[in-house]
Amino acid sequence: MYKKLIKYLPQILLISVIAMHTQFAVAFFWVMFHELIHCAVSYKLNVKKEKIGVHALGAYLKQKDLDYISPNQDILISLSGPMANMAASAFFYLLSFRFSGSFITLSYESNLALMMFNLLPAFPLDGARILRAYLSKKRLYKQAYKFTVYCSFVVSFLLSTGFIFLLFFNKINITLGLSSVFILMFTLKEKKRMMYIIMGDIVKKRNRFLKQKFLENKSISVHYELSLVNVIGLIDKNKYNHFTVLNDEMQVLGVLYEEDIILGAKDFGNITIEELMEKIEDIHRFRNI
């Protein structure tokens, strides 16, 4: 009973605030508009299994198929919400020159605020997804994820610093303070999740391959003394990876594929590539007896 109450506390608080204040009702309307735009673009790109929910920072769109899309599709879906808010804000701003009313003013301000806030490179906002997807096109996915987590911590720190700074002028900005806290909470959750994301992405890659019927290849040269955990960190989740093993003289000792690395880590633990190659040779030798 109490666990369920805690789980749905953000939704309860949000609905209570909306019921008491018209401006929050208008803002929440545009939050849902923002998420529905994400949903519409996702359907257009054949990314399905959508679920719109509510968290402490507003609403969110949960999509399982996002695990299988390309970085460009991820950027397009994530950017669609803020861009829709920008268009709506511009529309109501121009409309305000001819018509007056609280709804027009609140709509202009709400959409402008939503656009700017969601473009911050912090979890769980769209800006973090955009940054992570963009960086993953140029770097290893793990590096892109780690840098995005770092940026999210910086945003949380800056927001909390702004909240404390305003306190010296006897101004209490609850939104600023709560945003910094919740961004910090989400970022800590993402940092913990990052430890498992590479392994999870490798498993999902097979499903993506079966769905798309193709995958790009990626070739990496690695030193024979490198540990399997370090090699796993080099695996690109969007491509099929194979590793050319080199010694100190950069002579080729052999080629390993990503399934060799994964199964090796699973069966033998964090051994070196050299040890894995010896074990693979022993297995092949045993099969030939």
FISEDREN-898099 format. One line per 5 residues: number of its first residue (from 1); their letters; for each residue x, y, z of C-alpha. Coordinates in steps of 0.05 Angstrom, whole numbers. Layout:
REM residues N
NUM> A> X:Y:Z | ... $
//
This chain:
REM residues 289
1> MYKKL> 0:0:0 | 53:50:21 | 100:29:-36 | 45:42:-87 | 31:110:-55 $
6> IKYLP> 104:130:-60 | 108:105:-132 | 50:148:-154 | 66:208:-109 | 92:252:-167 $
11> QILLI> 28:240:-206 | -15:255:-145 | 22:319:-129 | 21:341:-202 | -54:330:-209 $
16> SVIAM> -66:367:-143 | -26:427:-167 | -61:428:-234 | -129:427:-201 | -112:488:-158 $
21> HTQFA> -77:532:-210 | -100:550:-280 | -29:567:-303 | -5:497:-285 | -63:467:-323 $
26> VAFFW> -43:506:-385 | 30:486:-376 | 12:413:-367 | -30:415:-430 | 32:437:-469 $
31> VMFHE> 75:385:-435 | 27:331:-461 | 28:365:-529 | 104:359:-527 | 101:285:-513 $
36> LIHCA> 48:271:-565 | 93:303:-618 | 148:254:-596 | 96:199:-604 | 74:221:-673 $
41> VSYKL> 146:226:-699 | 160:157:-669 | 101:126:-707 | 125:160:-770 | 193:125:-761 $
46> NVKKE> 158:59:-744 | 183:62:-672 | 125:35:-631 | 107:10:-561 | 97:80:-533 $
51> KIGVH> 75:94:-462 | 64:165:-436 | 74:172:-361 | 86:226:-309 | 147:239:-267 $
56> ALGAY> 169:296:-222 | 194:339:-280 | 131:331:-321 | 114:276:-371 | 155:225:-408 $
61> LKQKD> 149:179:-468 | 175:108:-457 | 191:69:-519 | 223:0:-519 | 238:4:-594 $
66> LDYIS> 286:63:-580 | 338:9:-565 | 338:-10:-638 | 338:58:-674 | 397:94:-705 $
71> PNQDI> 429:156:-673 | 398:200:-727 | 328:173:-712 | 340:183:-638 | 360:255:-650 $
76> LISLS> 299:267:-694 | 250:238:-643 | 282:275:-584 | 287:341:-621 | 215:340:-647 $
81> GPMAN> 184:358:-579 | 226:420:-566 | 219:443:-638 | 143:436:-634 | 144:478:-570 $
86> MAASA> 186:531:-606 | 136:534:-664 | 77:539:-615 | 113:593:-575 | 126:634:-638 $
91> FFYLL> 53:625:-660 | 24:650:-594 | 76:706:-591 | 53:732:-659 | -20:721:-639 $
96> SFRFS> -11:765:-577 | -1:826:-622 | -73:821:-645 | -108:786:-587 | -100:789:-512 $
101> GSFIT> -116:737:-460 | -83:696:-405 | -85:632:-446 | -46:664:-503 | 6:693:-455 $
106> LSYES> 13:629:-415 | 18:587:-478 | 74:630:-506 | 112:629:-440 | 100:555:-426 $
111> NLALM> 123:532:-494 | 185:576:-492 | 203:550:-423 | 191:477:-444 | 234:484:-505 $
116> MFNLL> 293:515:-467 | 287:468:-408 | 282:404:-449 | 343:422:-490 | 387:421:-428 $
121> PAFPL> 437:364:-433 | 412:330:-370 | 373:266:-355 | 315:253:-365 | 308:311:-414 $
126> DGARI> 310:310:-490 | 376:347:-491 | 412:288:-459 | 386:240:-511 | 405:287:-567 $
131> LRAYL> 475:297:-540 | 486:222:-528 | 460:203:-597 | 503:257:-631 | 566:236:-594 $
136> SKKRL> 554:162:-608 | 561:178:-682 | 633:202:-670 | 654:163:-608 | 644:95:-575 $
141> YKQAY> 575:90:-546 | 602:80:-476 | 644:144:-481 | 584:183:-508 | 541:157:-450 $
146> KFTVY> 593:173:-398 | 603:244:-425 | 528:256:-425 | 523:233:-352 | 579:282:-335 $
151> CSFVV> 542:339:-370 | 479:321:-332 | 516:326:-265 | 542:395:-287 | 472:419:-303 $
156> SFLLS> 446:395:-236 | 503:431:-201 | 490:496:-239 | 416:495:-223 | 429:482:-150 $
161> TGFIF> 481:538:-149 | 430:585:-179 | 379:564:-127 | 428:578:-70 | 450:644:-102 $
166> LLFFN> 378:669:-103 | 371:652:-30 | 422:707:-13 | 373:756:-43 | 314:727:-4 $
171> KINIT> 285:695:-66 | 262:623:-64 | 256:590:-132 | 223:523:-116 | 224:501:-189 $
176> LGLSS> 298:513:-195 | 313:475:-131 | 269:415:-146 | 295:411:-218 | 367:406:-193 $
181> VFILM> 348:351:-143 | 309:309:-192 | 360:316:-247 | 413:293:-197 | 370:233:-179 $
186> FTLKE> 358:213:-251 | 432:223:-268 | 454:178:-211 | 405:126:-236 | 433:131:-307 $
191> KKRMM> 505:127:-281 | 488:62:-246 | 453:36:-308 | 513:53:-351 | 551:-6:-319 $
196> YIIMG> 503:-55:-352 | 482:-18:-415 | 538:-45:-460 | 521:-117:-445 | 447:-103:-453 $
201> DIVKK> 458:-69:-520 | 498:-128:-546 | 439:-175:-531 | 390:-127:-564 | 435:-121:-626 $
206> RNRFL> 413:-190:-649 | 340:-170:-648 | 357:-107:-687 | 395:-148:-738 | 336:-195:-747 $
211> KQKFL> 290:-135:-755 | 333:-95:-804 | 367:-155:-838 | 434:-119:-838 | 487:-88:-793 $
216> ENKSI> 549:-47:-808 | 616:-78:-789 | 670:-46:-746 | 742:-70:-742 | 787:-53:-683 $
221> SVHYE> 859:-73:-669 | 874:-91:-597 | 935:-112:-556 | 937:-185:-536 | 945:-168:-462 $
226> LSLVN> 881:-126:-459 | 828:-153:-412 | 759:-175:-436 | 723:-121:-395 | 764:-67:-430 $
231> VIGLI> 749:-98:-498 | 675:-100:-482 | 679:-25:-470 | 703:-17:-542 | 643:-52:-573 $
236> DKNKY> 598:-6:-615 | 525:-23:-601 | 504:-2:-671 | 554:-45:-709 | 580:-117:-712 $
241> NHFTV> 650:-115:-683 | 711:-158:-697 | 779:-149:-665 | 847:-160:-696 | 894:-182:-641 $
246> LNDEM> 965:-154:-645 | 1029:-166:-604 | 1082:-115:-584 | 1112:-116:-654 | 1041:-104:-683 $
251> QVLGV> 1041:-174:-714 | 972:-205:-723 | 960:-262:-674 | 888:-275:-695 | 818:-247:-702 $
256> LYEED> 763:-249:-649 | 690:-232:-659 | 646:-198:-608 | 610:-262:-590 | 678:-293:-573 $
261> IILGA> 690:-235:-525 | 621:-239:-493 | 621:-315:-485 | 693:-312:-460 | 676:-261:-406 $
266> KDFGN> 615:-302:-387 | 651:-369:-383 | 720:-350:-359 | 713:-281:-327 | 758:-220:-339 $
271> ITIEE> 817:-256:-371 | 864:-227:-423 | 854:-235:-498 | 916:-279:-501 | 886:-326:-448 $
276> LMEKI> 820:-327:-486 | 854:-345:-551 | 890:-403:-516 | 824:-428:-487 | 790:-423:-555 $
281> EDIHR> 848:-464:-586 | 840:-516:-531 | 765:-520:-544 | 776:-529:-619 | 830:-580:-606 $
286> FRNI> 784:-620:-560 | 729:-620:-612 | 776:-647:-665 | 797:-707:-622 $
//
